[in-house]
Amino acid sequence: MPNKTTFDAKQAHLWIIGGGIAGMAAAAFAIRDAKVPAHNIHILEELNIAGGSMDGGETPQAAHAWVTRGGRMLTDETYLCLWDLFSSIPSLENPDVSVREECRAFNAEIKTHARARLIDAEHHILDASKLGLSNLHRAQMLRLLASKEERIGSRRIDEFFDDSFFQSNFWRMWRTTFAFQKWHSAAELRRYFLRFIQELPRIHTLAGVKRTKYNQYDSMIYPLQRWLVEQGVDVRFGHYVTDADFSSDESTQERRATKLYVKLPEGKEEIDLKQHDLAIFTLGSITADSRYGGNHDVPELIRDRQDHGWRLWETLSKKAADFGRPMSFYGNVDEHKWESFTLTMQGDVLLKRIVDYTGNEPGTGALMTWFESGWHLSIVVPAQPHFANLPDNTFTFWGYGFEIDHIGDYIKKPMSQATGQEILTELIKQRGFDDILEHVLANTEVTTVMMPYASALFACRKSGDRPLVIPKGSQNFAFLGQFVEIEDDVVFTVEYSVRGAMQAIYEFFGVTRDIPEIYNGLLDPKVGLKALEAVFH
């Protein structure tokens, strides 16, 4: 293994490709911990807004409608790199309070304790504390936990469990909490069991969930972007990196990125990477080719990668065998697509009915799942307002379908072919709220989003499908995002993107500050005992 260059922070220039949370975190760690001058950091982002998949705001589909494509569960125990980062970033509304401090205060005031985690076809709320696991299921879980990842390889979850496991309350809650399907990667499920074992005793209440004050764009992305710009980071929107050149030295096995090819709004540019330049590439996208619908139309499903979310990784992967295999993740749209919906409601009639039905005030109920519904619907009702600029008497919440090609129970068509108002009708009838249906339809804008690759990061994979954050021999380049390999950590978390950024910056600049260890609850006897009690309850 060749010696890696340790960059001189004062001379280095960072070229960060992708303005999502991974790239933004890399810039922040470079400034805060590596002491790189902010004006030497350049973020190249194709879109005209930062944040990547962590979005939230007004939708172009309808006037006065808001949308989030998805939501993120945060916890105190497992999101250590994330909280480390945001302990240094001033919050949206108070520069004297960090995002981390704001989040602590918010969750101390509004505590999560779901009272309606699972709801059946008769509108009854189940006692979800009974996980419904048999001795066979417990043995199958232990078998998976005891398996080495290299032995699991690209096997599916349903290769480790029998059919009855997927009818248990445990699976019904675990799959919708973390977005697993039974054809997803068994290796990734094993990592999740280890990483979130502390959630087992409270999976029915989701009491371990932590939320931001507003949606995560307003509460995290915008404050971070503002801080980076105030420091002097060079953020270039509308800049799409199409390719990069690399050189290699066979005698030393050293590899360098030497040039970036960039498309600009006004043309093309080539950026030569000099001796003190470091290139950091974000790979892949779970929200690539998202398409939106409204009350009276249906979002299109894109199957042929029309935008550029995957193209750069496709191009780079052809240059070296260890740059990963993107086809392993985007190759099966039907296994990874999602449809989500955001309701923008004038008045709180529906919210009040949900509160009466569940016993949960907005923000305290986490996830509600109609596990017998044809579309397998789930919703999250956050604390209101969920957007910082939401007008008075306007309320929002978010949900998604897990079986969008199945026929609805009340709307007799697949969710993927239903309009926003038809999805809202199905949702209201699943609750048995028929008496307010007409009022809610008349006072709600529904924004639907079709995402072909929403769970692509859970695709069955084998060694080499995901590149290392710092490939072997790399002297000046790194890969970030949800499609790189970080040993023992779990994708579909903001933590994963932030940890990768921290690793890359600390390694290349020789930062001696410790990176937080990956949390493993099994190492804590109290956590392990509580998890064991829950599984045998």
C-alpha positions in Angstrom: 0.0 0.0 0.0 1.6 3.3 -1.0 1.9 6.1 1.4 -0.9 8.5 1.2 -0.2 12.2 0.8 -1.1 14.3 3.8 -2.3 17.6 2.4 -1.1 21.0 3.6 -4.4 22.7 4.7 -3.1 26.1 3.7 -2.3 25.2 0.2 -5.0 22.6 -0.6 -8.0 23.2 -2.8 -11.0 20.9 -2.4 -13.2 20.1 -5.4 -16.4 18.6 -4.0 -18.6 17.1 -6.7 -22.2 17.1 -5.4 -23.9 19.6 -3.0 -25.8 17.0 -0.9 -25.2 16.4 2.8 -22.1 14.3 2.1 -20.3 17.1 0.1 -21.5 19.8 2.5 -20.3 17.8 5.5 -16.9 17.3 3.8 -16.6 21.1 3.3 -17.6 21.8 7.0 -15.1 19.3 8.4 -12.4 20.7 6.2 -13.0 24.2 7.5 -13.6 23.3 11.2 -11.2 20.4 11.8 -8.6 20.5 9.0 -8.4 24.3 9.0 -8.6 24.6 5.2 -9.3 28.2 4.1 -13.0 28.3 3.1 -12.2 30.1 -0.2 -10.1 27.1 -1.2 -13.2 24.8 -1.1 -15.3 24.5 -4.2 -18.7 22.7 -4.3 -19.9 21.8 -7.8 -23.7 21.1 -7.8 -25.8 20.4 -10.9 -29.0 21.7 -9.4 -29.8 25.2 -8.3 -30.3 24.2 -4.6 -28.2 22.4 -2.0 -29.2 19.4 0.0 -29.6 16.6 -2.6 -32.2 14.1 -1.3 -32.7 16.1 1.9 -35.2 18.4 0.5 -38.4 20.2 1.6 -40.2 23.2 0.4 -42.9 24.6 -1.9 -43.8 22.4 -4.8 -44.0 23.6 -8.4 -47.1 21.4 -8.9 -49.6 23.7 -7.3 -49.8 27.1 -5.7 -49.4 27.1 -1.9 -48.5 23.4 -1.6 -45.5 22.0 0.2 -43.6 18.7 -0.3 -41.0 16.4 1.3 -40.0 13.4 -0.8 -39.2 11.5 2.4 -38.4 11.7 6.1 -35.5 10.6 8.2 -35.4 8.9 11.5 -32.6 10.2 13.8 -31.5 8.7 17.1 -29.0 9.9 19.8 -27.1 6.6 20.0 -26.3 6.0 16.3 -26.0 9.4 14.7 -22.7 10.4 16.4 -21.0 11.9 13.4 -24.1 13.8 12.4 -24.5 15.4 15.8 -20.8 16.1 16.0 -21.2 18.1 12.7 -24.3 20.0 13.7 -23.0 20.9 17.2 -21.0 23.5 15.3 -23.7 24.9 13.0 -26.0 27.7 14.1 -29.7 26.9 14.0 -32.1 28.4 11.5 -33.7 31.0 13.8 -31.2 31.6 16.6 -27.5 32.0 15.8 -26.6 31.5 19.5 -28.1 28.0 19.5 -26.6 25.1 17.4 -28.7 22.8 15.3 -27.8 20.1 17.8 -28.9 22.1 20.8 -32.2 23.1 19.0 -32.9 19.5 18.2 -32.3 18.4 21.9 -34.6 21.1 23.2 -37.3 20.3 20.6 -37.3 16.6 21.5 -37.3 17.3 25.2 -40.5 19.2 24.6 -42.2 16.9 22.0 -41.4 13.3 22.9 -42.2 10.4 20.5 -44.4 7.6 21.8 -46.6 6.2 19.0 -50.0 4.9 20.2 -51.2 3.7 16.7 -48.2 2.0 15.1 -50.2 -0.7 13.4 -53.7 -0.4 12.1 -55.7 -3.3 10.6 -58.3 -3.4 7.8 -61.1 -2.8 10.3 -59.6 0.5 11.4 -58.5 -1.2 14.7 -55.3 -0.1 16.4 -53.3 -3.3 17.3 -51.3 -3.9 20.4 -48.0 -3.7 18.6 -45.9 -4.4 21.7 -46.5 -8.1 21.0 -43.9 -8.7 18.3 -45.3 -12.1 17.3 -42.0 -13.9 16.9 -41.8 -17.7 17.2 -38.9 -19.7 18.4 -38.1 -20.5 14.7 -38.1 -16.8 13.9 -35.7 -16.1 16.8 -33.4 -18.8 15.6 -33.4 -17.4 12.1 -32.6 -14.0 13.4 -29.7 -15.4 15.5 -28.5 -17.3 12.4 -28.3 -14.1 10.4 -26.6 -12.3 13.2 -24.0 -15.0 13.5 -23.2 -15.1 9.8 -20.2 -13.3 8.4 -21.0 -10.7 5.8 -18.7 -12.3 3.2 -20.7 -15.5 3.7 -24.0 -13.8 3.3 -22.9 -12.2 0.0 -25.7 -11.1 -2.2 -28.4 -13.2 -0.6 -31.9 -11.8 0.0 -33.6 -11.4 3.4 -36.3 -14.0 2.5 -33.5 -16.6 2.1 -33.0 -16.4 5.8 -36.6 -16.3 7.0 -39.7 -18.4 6.4 -42.9 -16.8 5.1 -44.5 -16.6 8.6 -41.8 -14.2 9.7 -43.0 -11.6 7.3 -46.5 -11.7 8.9 -45.1 -10.9 12.4 -45.7 -7.6 14.0 -42.0 -7.3 14.3 -41.4 -7.4 10.6 -44.4 -5.1 9.9 -42.9 -2.4 12.1 -39.2 -3.0 11.2 -39.8 -2.9 7.4 -41.8 0.3 7.5 -39.5 2.0 10.1 -36.4 1.3 8.0 -37.9 0.7 4.6 -36.9 -2.9 4.0 -38.5 -5.3 1.5 -38.0 -9.0 1.9 -36.0 -9.1 -1.4 -33.5 -6.6 -0.1 -30.0 -7.3 1.1 -29.7 -9.7 4.0 -26.2 -8.3 4.8 -27.7 -4.9 5.2 -30.5 -6.2 7.5 -27.8 -7.8 9.6 -26.1 -4.5 9.9 -29.3 -2.8 10.9 -30.0 -5.4 13.6 -26.6 -4.6 15.1 -26.8 -0.9 14.6 -30.3 -0.4 15.9 -30.6 -3.2 18.4 -31.5 -0.6 21.1 -34.7 0.1 19.2 -36.1 -3.4 19.6 -37.8 -2.9 23.0 -39.4 0.4 21.7 -40.0 -0.5 18.0 -43.8 -0.3 18.7 -43.6 3.2 20.1 -40.5 4.5 18.2 -39.7 6.3 21.5 -36.0 6.4 20.4 -36.8 8.6 17.3 -35.5 12.1 17.3 -36.9 14.8 15.0 -35.7 18.2 13.9 -37.9 21.3 14.6 -38.9 21.6 11.0 -38.3 19.4 8.0 -34.7 18.5 7.5 -34.0 21.0 4.7 -35.1 23.9 6.9 -33.6 22.6 10.1 -30.3 21.1 8.8 -29.5 21.8 5.1 -30.3 25.5 5.0 -28.4 26.3 8.2 -25.4 24.3 7.0 -25.4 25.9 3.6 -25.7 29.4 5.1 -22.7 28.7 7.4 -20.6 27.4 4.6 -21.3 30.5 2.4 -20.6 32.8 5.4 -17.2 31.1 5.8 -16.5 31.9 2.2 -16.9 28.5 0.4 -17.2 28.8 -3.3 -20.6 27.1 -4.2 -21.2 26.8 -7.9 -24.8 25.8 -8.8 -25.6 24.6 -12.3 -22.2 22.9 -12.5 -22.4 19.2 -13.6 -19.3 17.1 -13.6 -19.5 14.6 -16.5 -16.2 12.9 -16.2 -12.8 12.9 -14.6 -9.3 11.7 -15.6 -7.0 9.6 -13.4 -3.4 8.7 -13.6 -1.7 5.7 -12.1 1.9 4.7 -11.3 2.4 1.0 -11.6 5.7 1.0 -9.7 4.2 2.7 -6.6 0.5 1.8 -7.1 -0.3 5.5 -6.6 -3.4 6.9 -8.3 -4.4 10.5 -8.8 -7.4 12.4 -10.2 -6.0 14.8 -12.7 -8.8 16.6 -14.4 -12.6 17.3 -14.0 -14.9 17.8 -17.0 -17.7 20.2 -16.2 -20.8 21.3 -17.9 -21.9 24.9 -17.1 -25.1 26.8 -18.0 -23.0 28.7 -20.5 -20.9 25.9 -21.9 -18.1 23.5 -20.8 -15.0 23.8 -18.6 -12.0 21.6 -17.8 -10.5 21.9 -14.3 -6.9 20.6 -14.1 -6.2 19.2 -10.6 -2.8 20.4 -9.3 -0.5 18.9 -6.8 -2.4 20.3 -3.8 -5.9 19.6 -5.2 -8.3 17.0 -3.7 -11.4 15.7 -5.5 -14.3 14.3 -3.6 -17.1 12.6 -5.7 -20.6 11.9 -4.5 -21.9 8.7 -6.2 -25.4 7.7 -7.1 -28.7 9.1 -6.0 -31.9 7.7 -4.4 -34.0 10.6 -5.6 -32.7 10.6 -9.2 -35.5 10.9 -11.8 -38.1 11.9 -9.3 -41.3 13.0 -10.9 -44.2 14.9 -9.2 -48.0 14.7 -9.5 -50.8 16.7 -8.0 -54.5 16.4 -7.1 -55.6 15.4 -10.6 -52.6 13.8 -12.3 -50.2 10.9 -11.8 -46.4 11.2 -11.5 -44.5 9.5 -14.3 -42.2 6.5 -13.6 -38.8 7.0 -15.3 -37.0 3.8 -16.0 -34.1 4.9 -18.3 -32.1 7.3 -16.1 -32.9 10.6 -17.8 -31.3 12.9 -15.4 -27.6 12.7 -14.3 -28.0 11.2 -10.9 -26.2 8.0 -11.8 -24.3 9.0 -14.9 -21.1 10.2 -13.3 -20.7 7.0 -11.3 -21.4 5.0 -14.5 -18.6 6.8 -16.2 -16.1 6.6 -13.4 -16.8 2.9 -12.8 -15.4 2.0 -16.2 -12.0 3.5 -15.3 -11.1 1.1 -12.5 -12.3 -2.3 -11.2 -12.6 -1.0 -7.6 -14.7 2.1 -8.4 -17.9 0.1 -7.9 -20.7 -1.3 -10.0 -23.7 1.1 -10.1 -25.7 -1.3 -12.2 -26.0 -3.5 -9.0 -28.1 -0.8 -7.5 -30.1 1.0 -10.2 -30.7 -2.1 -12.3 -34.1 -3.1 -11.0 -36.5 -0.2 -10.7 -39.5 -2.3 -9.8 -37.7 -3.6 -6.7 -36.7 -0.1 -5.5 -39.4 2.4 -6.5 -41.4 4.3 -4.0 -44.3 6.7 -4.2 -44.6 9.3 -1.4 -47.3 12.0 -0.9 -47.5 15.2 1.1 -50.8 16.7 2.1 -51.1 20.5 2.4 -54.3 21.2 4.3 -56.2 24.4 4.8 -57.6 24.0 8.3 -57.0 21.3 10.9 -60.1 19.2 10.5 -58.2 16.1 9.4 -55.4 16.6 12.0 -57.9 16.9 14.8 -59.5 13.7 13.8 -56.2 11.9 13.7 -55.4 13.2 17.2 -58.7 11.9 18.5 -58.3 8.6 16.8 -54.7 7.9 17.9 -54.2 9.8 21.1 -51.0 11.3 19.6 -50.6 15.1 19.2 -48.7 16.0 16.0 -45.0 15.2 16.3 -45.5 12.5 19.0 -46.8 9.6 16.9 -44.0 8.8 14.5 -45.2 6.3 12.0 -48.7 4.8 11.4 -49.0 1.8 9.1 -52.1 0.3 7.6 -50.4 -3.1 7.3 -53.3 -4.8 5.6 -54.0 -2.1 3.1 -53.5 -2.9 -0.6 -51.0 -0.2 -1.0 -49.4 -0.8 2.4 -49.8 2.9 3.4 -47.9 4.6 6.1 -48.0 8.2 7.3 -46.0 10.5 9.6 -47.7 13.5 11.2 -44.9 15.8 12.3 -45.2 18.7 14.8 -46.7 21.7 13.2 -45.6 23.8 11.4 -43.3 21.4 9.5 -42.0 24.2 7.2 -40.5 27.4 8.5 -42.5 29.6 6.0 -45.9 27.8 6.3 -48.8 30.3 6.4 -51.2 30.4 9.3 -54.0 27.8 9.3 -52.0 25.6 6.9 -50.9 22.1 8.0 -48.9 19.3 6.4 -48.0 15.7 6.8 -46.2 13.1 4.8 -46.7 9.4 3.8 -45.8 6.7 1.4 -46.9 3.4 -0.2 -44.9 0.3 0.0 -46.9 -1.8 -2.5 -47.7 0.7 -5.2 -48.4 -1.8 -7.9 -51.1 -3.5 -5.9 -54.8 -2.6 -6.1 -56.2 -0.3 -3.4 -59.0 -1.4 -1.1 -61.3 1.5 -2.0 -59.6 2.9 -5.1 -59.6 -0.1 -7.4 -56.3 0.6 -9.1 -52.6 0.5 -8.3 -51.3 3.5 -6.3 -48.8 4.2 -9.1 -51.8 4.9 -11.4 -53.8 6.9 -8.8 -54.2 10.7 -8.7 -53.4 12.7 -5.6 -57.1 13.0 -4.7 -57.6 9.2 -5.2 -54.7 8.5 -2.8 -56.2 10.9 -0.3 -59.6 9.2 -0.7 -58.0 5.8 0.0 -56.2 7.2 3.0 -59.3 8.7 4.5 -61.3 5.5 4.0 -58.6 3.4 5.5 -59.2 5.4 8.7 -62.9 5.2 8.5 -63.2 9.0 8.3 -65.8 9.0 5.5 -67.9 11.8 7.1 -65.1 14.4 6.5 -64.0 13.1 3.1 -65.6 15.8 1.0 -64.3 18.6 3.3 -60.8 17.2 3.2 -60.7 16.8 -0.5 -61.9 20.3 -1.0 -59.3 21.8 1.3 -56.2 19.7 0.5 -53.5 19.9 -2.1 -51.8 16.5 -2.6 -48.3 16.4 -4.0 -47.2 12.9 -5.0 -43.6 11.9 -5.9 -42.5 8.8 -7.8 -38.9 7.8 -7.0 -37.5 4.9 -9.1 -34.4 4.4 -6.9 -35.7 5.2 -3.4 -34.5 2.0 -1.8 -31.8 1.1 -4.3 -29.2 1.3 -1.6 -30.7 -1.8 0.0 -30.1 -3.8 -3.2 -28.5 -7.2 -2.8 -24.8 -6.6 -3.2 -21.5 -8.4 -3.1 -18.0 -7.3 -2.3 -16.7 -4.7 -4.7 -20.2 -3.4 -5.7 -19.5 -0.3 -3.5 -16.1 1.4 -3.7 -14.2 2.4 -0.6 -14.4 5.9 0.6 -10.7 6.2 -0.2 -9.7 3.6 -2.8 -6.4 1.8 -2.5 -3.5 3.9 -3.7 -5.6 7.1 -4.0 -3.5 10.2 -3.4 -6.1 12.9 -3.9 -9.6 11.6 -4.5 -12.4 10.0 -2.4 -15.9 8.8 -2.9 -18.9 9.7 -0.7 -22.6 9.1 -0.3 -24.9 6.2 0.2 -23.2 3.9 -2.3 -19.7 3.7 -0.8 -18.5 1.0 1.6 -18.1 1.9 5.2 -17.5 -1.2 7.3 -20.3 -2.0 9.8 -22.3 1.2 9.2 -25.8 1.3 7.6 -27.0 3.1 4.5 -30.3 5.0 4.3 -29.1 7.2 7.1 -27.7 10.7 7.1 -25.1 9.4 9.4 -23.6 7.3 6.7 -23.0 10.2 4.4 -21.6 12.4 7.1 -19.3 9.6 8.5 -17.8 9.0 5.0 -17.1 12.8 4.7 -15.4 12.8 8.1 -13.3 9.8 7.2 -12.1 11.3 3.9 -11.2 14.7 5.3 -9.5 13.4 8.5 -7.5 10.9 6.5 -6.2 13.2 3.8 -5.4 16.1 6.2 -4.1 14.0 9.0 -6.6 15.3 11.5 -5.9 13.7 14.9 -9.3 14.3 16.4 -11.1 11.0 16.9 -14.0 9.9 14.7 -16.8 8.6 16.8 -17.0 4.9 16.9 -19.8 3.1 15.3 -22.4 2.3 17.9 -23.0 -1.4 18.6 -25.6 -2.0 21.3 -24.6 -5.6 21.8 -21.5 -4.4 23.5 -23.7 -2.9 26.2 -25.1 -5.8 28.4 -28.1 -3.7 29.5 -29.0 -2.9 25.9 -28.6 -6.5 24.8 -30.7 -7.8 27.7 -33.5 -5.4 26.9 -33.4 -6.4 23.2 -33.5 -10.1 24.2 -36.5 -9.6 26.5 -38.4 -7.8 23.7 -37.7 -10.6 21.2 -39.0 -13.2 23.6 -42.0 -11.1 24.7 
